[in-house]
Amino acid sequence: MTARPAAGAARPGADSVRDGFVGSLALVPSVFVYGTVFGGLAAQTGLTAAQVLGMSVLVFAGASQFVAVPMLAAGAPAVAIVVTTYVVNMRHYLMAATLAPAFRGYPRRWLALIAHVINDESFAVAVARSRPPDAKVYLGSAAAISGAFIAGVAVGVALGGLVERPERYGLDFAFPAVFLALVAVQLRRRADWLVAIGAAVLAVTLALILPGNWHIVVAGLVVSLLAASVLPVDAADEGDEECA
Amino acid sequence: MRSDVWLVIVGMAAATYLTRAPMLLALARRPLPPRVRLWLRLVPLAVLPALAVPLVLVRDGRLALGWTNPALWGAVVVFVLAARRVNLLLSVAIAVGLVALLRALA
């Protein structure tokens, strides 16, 4: 991505849609591959192509889709999967709140559609370019990112159906591996480590006694709420720009 | 595969939309309270390990802490690589390869 002055860099008009699109092209290959990996792994668990693509279009939130697929395959209760999805995606509230001022004056029915394409990568691109973010830059980026993700899923579904006995290639391990990698890049302060380790220990303990995968939501909410109520609040201002 | 997959997908879509739309439609004038922002930032940090670590350490309802658990080695490798800012997908691919290798050797 090209480095630009943070303030006032975004020009008004249709140009900035293209700026957002072009500024996101550097992310397109990795989003595409991420989609391919998801599509391939999901297809191997026995979901149909329509289900995998339908989930990707309707939910359009990669991390939570990675979470849901092994839960679906393991027979977790539907409510547990939906609640877990909600908790994993709660970070969108932060992004939507930061984006909201940029969209003043847009018709509400457009906003209802634009809300659906809120994603981590476009948020990062738009916020890196200007503060507050520019609405058109954001929309251009969302077009590039959503196209890359859906295309990647489609290719992955086609390829994934070809692999038999995925566990032989360690592919079932790709799910926890993706989650661990996402945690590792977010750990910055000592408090972050305490939250992550505390949640892991509580989740393992609960997993041994609770049925139906509820340990994820319970450990995730209990530990994050506990930490948020005891940690100094000034820690909140930093880091809201890149929540995976 | 189970019969309620589409129901789950629609439920996931609704739950996710509920995390995206309200703040945008309300055109929030004020930023969220600092403590709420802190909490929302910490949620993924708690949920992701709560998700991943039991997948690695709990097998058939029992703790699998032994060094013969291939997933444990894979977890250590992917965590260290990602923490050292190795590309996410490359980190995952290396760990997956290691797990496959250890399973083949076992």
Interface residues (C-beta under 8 A of the other chain):
Chain A: S30 V33 Y34 V37 T45 G46 L47 T48 Q51 G54 M55 L58 V59 F60 A61 A63 S64 Q65 V67 A68 P70 L72 A73 G75 A78 V79 I81 V82 V83 T84 T85 Y86 V87 V88 N89 M90 R91 H92 Y93 L94 A96 A97 T98 L99 A100 P101 F103 R104 R108 L111 A112 I114 A115 H116 I118 E167 R168 Y169 G170 L171 F173 A174 F175 P176 A177 V178 F179 L180 A181 L182 V183 A184 V185 Q186 L187 D192 V195 A196 I197 G198 A199 A200 L202 A203 V204 A207 L208 H215 I216 V217 A219 G220 L221 V223 S224 L225 A227 A228 S229 L231 V233 D234 A235 A236 D237 G239 D240 C243 A244
Chain B: M1 R2 D4 V5 W6 L7 V8 I9 V10 G11 M12 A13 A14 A15 T16 Y17 L18 T19 R20 A21 P22 M23 L24 L25 A26 L27 A28 R29 P31 L32 P34 R35 R37 L38 W39 L40 R41 L42 V43 P44 L45 A46 V47 L48 P49 A50 L51 A52 V53 P54 L55 V56 L57 V58 G61 R62 L63 P70 A71 G74 A75 V78 F79 V80 L81 A82 A83 R85 N87 L88 L89 S91 V92 A95 V96 G97 L98 V99 A100 L101 R103 A104
